[in-house]
Amino acid sequence: MESKLLKKDKLPSFLERLMESSLLVAPVREDGLLIYRPVSSVSEIELNPGRSVLPPKDWFFQQTEAICRYNTAGGQLLLEELVTEKNAVLYGLHPCDIRSLAVLDAVFLAEPADRYYAARRKNTALIGMSCTAGRPECFCTAFGISPVGGEGADIHLTDIGAAYLVEVLTPKGKELAAKYQEFSEEKVAGLEEVKKARKEAIAAQCSVGVDQGVLPAKMAGVFDHPYWEELSRRCLGCGICTYVCPTCHCFDITDVNSGSEGERLRCWDSCLFRDYTLHTSGHNPRHELYQRLRNRFFHKIKYNYDRYGIEGCVGCGRCVALCPVNIDIREVIATVRGLSE
Amino acid sequence: MKEITEILRREAARLLKEGIEFFIGYAAGSIPVSARPFFAARPEEVDDLVFNTFCVHNLVKYLIRYPNKRVAVVVKGCDNGAVSRLVQERHLDRTKITVVGVPCGGMIDRNRVLAELPPAARIEAVEDRQNALVIRTGQGEHVFEKKLYVMAKCQVCAKNNPASVDIMLGKEAPPVADPERDPFKEVKEIEALEAAGKAAYWERLIRRCLRCYACRQVCPACSCTECSFEQAVPGWQQGAMWLTKAKTLPDNFHYHLIRAFHVAGRCAGCAECERVCPVGIPLMLLNNKLTKDIKELFGEAPADACGVLCTYSPADPDEFA
C-alpha cells in the first residue's frame, strides 16, 4: 500500500482534477440534509461529511432505474437495454458505507451478475474517508469495521490535522492518484499511532458487540418467539429503515407503458410494506406486520450471513437515528441474545 | 414530570388489573432526547412508562389496529382530536377505549436541539428543568429555553390540556402557545409567491420524497384499511395501480396531493407526518393550507360533527362536489 499526504487546502483542486475526466458524486448539503449526488462544482461539496441521511447505495442501485426501453410498434419487439457506462468517482464514503458495497456486491455480483449494478460498480472509483467521531447511533465496530479503515475503497483519506493521510489501496486508486501530482511523498512519523488512537476513541463510543457466528444460530431458535409481535406493536410499517439502509436491496419491477412503447423500471421495495411478497393469488406469506418486521431483522442478522458469509448490517445507525418510533437494531440484537429458545 | 409519570404508572396498573388489553403510552427512548411508544400489557410492565417533554408521538393511530379490544391510550391535547374524529368515522368504538389525558407543556423539537449542539458532541446527560432543557456533553452544559425549542405545532397550540378524556392526569398545564405567532404565517408566505415560485418551492421539496410512506403510516387521519396507493391486487382496475413504486416527480406530487386532500378537514394538526419525514418535507404547510382554506370558505366546523367537509345540509346552495 502506498501512503501519501494531501494538504487540506489542496483537496478542492484534487477533486477538480478528478472532475475533468469523471463525473464526481459527492456529499452535498441541501436544507441541512446530507445526501450524495453528482456535482458540477467543488464548491457544492461538503468536504468533511458526517453520516449522510441517505446512503450512497443509490448511485449503484438507484431507487428508480430504467433498465430497458421497449417498443412493439409494427408487431416487432425492440429492446434497448440501459446500462450506464459513465466513469464516476464517489467521494467521501465512510467505512460503514464502504463495507455496505461489499454486502451489495455479494448479492449483485454473484453469477449471474446484475449488469446494471456491475457496470456502475466497475466504472466508479471510491474515495473513502475515515470518521473523526462516532455518532450516538454508530456501531460499525460491532461488525469488525474500523472507523478509520479504508478497505474496499480505491483511495482512502484520514484527517490528521493540517493534512489528509492518503492511502492508495487499489490499481484504480493508483490511476487516480497518478493524475494528481500535488500529493506529498514526505514521510510523517507517528501517523499509524494517530490512526490507531482515533480508531480506539471512536470504537469506545460504539459499544455494541454482535458475536457474529453465534447470533445467526441463535436467531434460528427464536423465529417463533412472541418477541417479534411485541416489537411490531409500535412499528408503523413505513419504509424508512429499509430506504435509509445502505445494504437493503429488495426491488420491484414495473413497466411504465405508453401505447406501444415503454420503460421497464426497477424500484426499491421495502419488506415493511404491505404488498411486499404479496402473491397474485392475494396470499401473502408475510401477511402480518410482525412477520415483515421480523424478516428485516432476520435478513440483517442471519439470512445475509448464512447466504453470503457477510453480515447484512454495517452498523451505520441510520435506521436507529431515523425510525420514528425508536426501533433500535442494537437493542434487538441484545434482546435476541437473551431470549430463551 | 416525575410526578405525572408516577400518576401515569398508577393509573395504568389499575386499568390493566381491571382487564384492559393494552395501556398504550410512552417509554424512554434508546437515543438521547427521545421517547418511544410503549405497550404495557401486564401490570408489572408499567414501570417502563414515562411522560416527559420528548413524548411527541401521537399514539391514537395504534387504536385502529385493535378495534375490538379494550385499550387505554395516553393523549396530549394535539392527539386528542384524532380520537373523536376516528370515533365519529366509526373506526373506533368509544366504549372500548379509555382515553388518558396528560397536560402538556410542549414537546421539544429534537432535530433543532441536536443541530445546535457542537458537532460530534457526545451527550452525557439530559435534564428537564421545568422551563429549560439542559444537555451536558463532553464540551460543557447547553441550556435550551423550552419555549424557544418546542415544536412548531406547540407554538400555536391552544389545547395543551386535552378535553373530554376519561381520565385526566395531574394538574392543568399553563398555555404553551406564543400568542404573537400566527399559525398560518408560513402558509401566507407561500401564498404570496407567484405561481412559478410556488411550483419551484414545492418541486424542490417533493422531488426529494422517498415514498417511504411514513407520513401516511403515522397519520391517524389516514385510516383506510387499504390505502388507494397500495391496491395492487387484481380487481376492477385490472391490476393497475394508481402509483408505481417509481420515485418520479409526477408520482411524488400525485401521492402528496392525494394524501393532503384525503386528510383535508380531518387533519387534527398533530404534525406527526412532518416529524417522521426522513427528508424534511414540511407537510404541515400543505395540511395548514387546507385548514386555512376550509376556515375561510366554510367557517369553523360545528364541534360535534365529523368535520366541515362531511357536513350535509339540504340548504346547501351548491350542487354535489
Interface residues (C-beta under 8 A of the other chain):
Chain A: E30 D31 G32 L33 G50 V53 L54 Q63 T64 T132 A133 R135 P136 E137 Q205 E230 R233 R234 L236 G237 C238 G239 I240 Y243 V244 D252 T254 V256 L265 C267 W268 D269 S270 F273 R274 D275 L278 T280 G282 V320 A321 L322 P324 V325 N326 D328 R330 E331
Chain B: F22 G29 S30 I31 P32 S34 A35 R36 P37 F38 F39 H57 K61 Y62 A115 P119 A120 R122 I123 R208 L210 R211 C212 Y213 A214 R216 Q217 V218 E226 E230 A232 V233 P234 T244 K245 A246 K247 T248 E272 R275 V276 P278 V279 G280
